[in-house]
């Protein structure tokens, strides 16, 4: 999956992305980092079709997805977990998971397998399967959103700030879970303000600044590019080791 020379504008004349190129590498975690206002979340929303590019192409397996509505992306094997909560709060944990299985809801064996896998991956969801989603903690709700996104057995998962406003102990579990996804054949695109953690779990990183590509490379670029280290330290107002 890729963005090719993508430009995106709000209200027609407020340019957010300008000529951005990004590739979600198969079987890897691809991280997108940058200061506030760099266009990270805009890039992710464009990848999922929420935003229409003014130029350039969204591509998946060579096919241009420009103009395709977001609901068709999940049919192609692309899942999106937004930063803001997206659960049905009055429904139970299990009903939220079952909604992730809606397309194949008549295949009872597959639904049962998906639920079993979700509960094995996140045991706390099994304990609370009959509880309303609104009763879960922030971290538990994020587990549920991740499990629901995986219900469609996607090839690509887009994650927007998955640990924002979540307690550190849950954040650690979420990052550990993200690291396991490539081994299951799932490519990940991760937008994260936590530069250290994003760099730790990502195989490849894109740095955006003012809606443009600033740099890209593997984890080693943080070790070998002192100018990039200083740039990121300016964003975060502390020195990166």
Secondary structure, DSSP 8 states (H G I E B T S, - for coil): -EEEEEEEEETTTEEEEEEEEEE--TTSEEEEE-STTSSHHHHHHHHTTSS--SEEEEEETTEE-TT--THHHHHTTEEEE-SS----TTSBHHHHHHHTTGGGTT-HHHHHHHHHHHHHH-HHHHHTTTSBGGGS-HHHHHHHHHHHHHTT--SEEEEESTTTT--HHHHHHHHHHHHHHGGGT-EEEEE-S-HHHHHHH-SEEEEEETTEEEEEE-THHHHH-HHHHHHHHHHHTS---
